[in-house]
Amino acid sequence: MTWNEVPVDGEPAAGAVLLSGIPGSGKSTVGAALAARFAASAHIEVDALQGLIVTGGRWPSPEPDAEADRQIFLRARNACLLADSFVSAGFVPVIDDVVVRRAHLGFYRRQTAVGPLHFVVLAPGAAKAGERNLARDKTLTTDWSFLDAAMRTELADEGLWIDNAGLTVDETVDAVLAATGLTDR
């Protein structure tokens, strides 16, 4: 068998989705289900990108930590590089990340070079997100519920907000597709 170089890029995808919300809002679950609705897609979990750091990694913390803040932007940059590559190759990337501040969202917008970036916030409320956090396998050692108010204050006029407190995963995906205008298979 011989290997020949083949073009990686082709008809670009219609854009990318940046799915945000506080921990427990459903980002990873909805992100995977949303990606599964497209004929060609990728799910980029920013927490997984953070996990690629073998030594020196600093996870976000409620306490001021300049290095953790720098790594928030590092992982966002890497998510954008991956998203651009996938869009160029015809795959719709769905990025899930906790984006709380306007500067963080602006960074995503500046770093994403290919196709539109659809910013969607899953907003079930702090109480519902807290319930979900208690019911899942992933145990959080920090109560991040205060981020709900911070997001609503900082990003209220940005993106598409979906209250998914009473929605199933499929209903939430339908709402994201309707709000972004992206089409599934």
C-alpha positions as CSV (number, residue, x, y, z in Angstrom):
1,M,0.0,0.0,0.0
2,T,1.3,3.4,-0.8
3,W,0.4,6.6,0.9
4,N,-0.2,9.7,-1.1
5,E,-0.8,13.1,0.4
6,V,-4.4,14.2,0.1
7,P,-6.0,17.6,0.7
8,V,-7.2,18.0,4.3
9,D,-9.4,21.0,3.7
10,G,-12.4,21.1,1.5
11,E,-15.8,22.8,1.6
12,P,-15.7,24.7,5.0
13,A,-18.4,24.0,7.6
14,A,-21.0,26.7,8.3
15,G,-19.3,27.8,11.4
16,A,-18.6,26.9,15.0
17,V,-20.6,26.9,18.3
18,L,-19.1,28.1,21.6
19,L,-21.4,26.6,24.2
20,S,-21.0,28.2,27.6
21,G,-22.7,28.0,31.0
22,I,-21.7,27.5,34.6
23,P,-20.6,24.0,35.8
24,G,-23.7,21.8,35.8
25,S,-25.5,23.8,33.1
26,G,-25.2,20.9,30.6
27,K,-22.4,22.1,28.4
28,S,-20.6,18.7,27.9
29,T,-23.7,16.7,27.6
30,V,-25.4,19.1,25.2
31,G,-22.2,19.7,23.3
32,A,-21.8,16.0,22.6
33,A,-25.4,15.6,21.6
34,L,-25.3,18.7,19.4
35,A,-22.2,17.5,17.7
36,A,-23.8,14.2,17.1
37,R,-26.6,15.9,15.1
38,F,-24.3,17.0,12.3
39,A,-23.0,14.8,9.5
40,A,-19.5,15.9,10.2
41,S,-18.6,17.5,13.6
42,A,-16.2,17.6,16.5
43,H,-16.8,18.2,20.2
44,I,-14.0,20.2,21.8
45,E,-14.1,20.0,25.6
46,V,-11.9,22.8,26.9
47,D,-11.5,20.9,30.2
48,A,-9.9,18.1,28.2
49,L,-7.4,20.5,26.6
50,Q,-6.5,21.7,30.1
51,G,-6.0,18.0,31.0
52,L,-3.3,17.7,28.3
53,I,-1.0,19.8,30.5
54,V,1.2,17.1,32.2
55,T,3.0,19.4,34.7
56,G,2.5,23.0,35.6
57,G,-1.2,23.0,34.9
58,R,-3.4,25.3,37.0
59,W,-7.2,24.9,37.0
60,P,-9.4,27.9,37.4
61,S,-10.0,28.9,41.0
62,P,-12.2,31.4,42.8
63,E,-9.1,32.9,44.3
64,P,-6.9,35.2,42.2
65,D,-4.3,33.2,40.3
66,A,-2.5,34.9,37.4
67,E,-1.1,31.6,36.1
68,A,-4.6,29.9,36.1
69,D,-6.0,32.9,34.2
70,R,-3.2,32.7,31.6
71,Q,-4.0,29.0,31.1
72,I,-7.7,29.8,30.6
73,F,-6.7,31.9,27.6
74,L,-4.1,29.2,26.5
75,R,-6.8,26.6,26.4
76,A,-9.2,29.0,24.6
77,R,-6.5,29.7,22.0
78,N,-6.0,25.9,21.5
79,A,-9.7,25.4,21.2
80,C,-9.9,28.1,18.5
81,L,-7.0,26.6,16.6
82,L,-8.7,23.2,16.6
83,A,-12.1,24.7,15.7
84,D,-10.6,26.6,12.8
85,S,-8.9,23.5,11.5
86,F,-12.2,21.5,11.8
87,V,-14.2,24.2,10.1
88,S,-11.7,24.4,7.2
89,A,-12.0,20.6,6.8
90,G,-15.8,20.7,6.7
91,F,-16.5,19.7,10.3
92,V,-18.8,21.8,12.6
93,P,-16.9,22.2,15.9
94,V,-18.8,22.5,19.2
95,I,-16.6,24.0,21.9
96,D,-17.7,23.8,25.5
97,D,-16.2,26.2,28.0
98,V,-17.1,28.3,31.0
99,V,-17.0,31.8,29.5
100,V,-17.9,34.3,32.2
101,R,-16.2,37.6,31.2
102,R,-16.5,39.8,28.1
103,A,-12.7,39.7,27.7
104,H,-12.8,35.9,27.5
105,L,-15.6,36.0,24.9
106,G,-13.7,38.7,22.9
107,F,-10.6,36.6,22.9
108,Y,-12.6,33.6,21.4
109,R,-14.0,35.9,18.8
110,R,-10.6,37.3,17.8
111,Q,-8.9,33.9,17.8
112,T,-11.6,32.2,15.6
113,A,-10.6,33.0,12.1
114,V,-12.8,30.7,10.0
115,G,-16.6,30.9,9.8
116,P,-19.0,32.5,12.2
117,L,-18.7,31.7,15.9
118,H,-22.2,31.2,17.5
119,F,-22.0,32.0,21.2
120,V,-24.7,30.1,23.1
121,V,-25.2,30.2,26.9
122,L,-27.0,27.4,28.7
123,A,-28.7,29.1,31.6
124,P,-30.7,26.8,33.8
125,G,-30.0,28.9,36.9
126,A,-27.6,28.3,39.8
127,A,-30.0,26.1,41.7
128,K,-30.7,23.7,38.8
129,A,-27.0,23.5,37.9
130,G,-26.2,22.7,41.6
131,E,-28.8,19.8,41.5
132,R,-27.1,18.5,38.3
133,N,-23.7,18.7,39.9
134,L,-24.8,16.6,42.8
135,A,-26.3,14.0,40.5
136,R,-23.3,13.4,38.2
137,D,-20.2,11.3,38.5
138,K,-17.8,14.2,38.2
139,T,-17.4,15.7,41.7
140,L,-16.7,19.4,42.0
141,T,-14.7,20.5,45.0
142,T,-15.7,24.2,44.5
143,D,-19.1,25.7,44.5
144,W,-19.2,27.7,41.2
145,S,-22.8,28.9,41.6
146,F,-21.7,32.5,42.0
147,L,-20.6,32.4,38.3
148,D,-24.3,32.4,37.3
149,A,-24.8,36.0,38.5
150,A,-21.4,37.1,37.1
151,M,-22.3,35.7,33.6
152,R,-25.8,37.3,33.7
153,T,-24.2,40.7,34.6
154,E,-21.2,40.6,32.3
155,L,-22.7,38.8,29.2
156,A,-26.4,39.5,29.3
157,D,-26.4,41.3,26.0
158,E,-24.1,38.7,24.3
159,G,-25.0,35.6,22.3
160,L,-28.0,33.4,22.6
161,W,-29.3,32.5,26.0
162,I,-31.3,29.3,26.5
163,D,-33.0,28.4,29.8
164,N,-32.6,24.7,29.7
165,A,-33.7,24.0,33.3
166,G,-36.9,22.2,32.2
167,L,-35.6,20.9,28.8
168,T,-34.3,17.5,27.9
169,V,-31.0,17.2,26.2
170,D,-32.7,16.8,22.8
171,E,-35.0,19.8,23.4
172,T,-31.9,21.9,24.3
173,V,-30.1,20.8,21.1
174,D,-33.2,21.7,19.1
175,A,-33.2,25.1,20.7
176,V,-29.5,25.6,19.9
177,L,-30.1,24.6,16.3
178,A,-33.1,26.9,16.0
179,A,-31.3,29.8,17.6
180,T,-28.1,29.5,15.6
181,G,-29.7,28.7,12.2
182,L,-27.3,25.8,11.8
183,T,-28.8,22.7,10.2
184,D,-28.3,19.1,11.3
185,R,-27.9,16.1,9.1
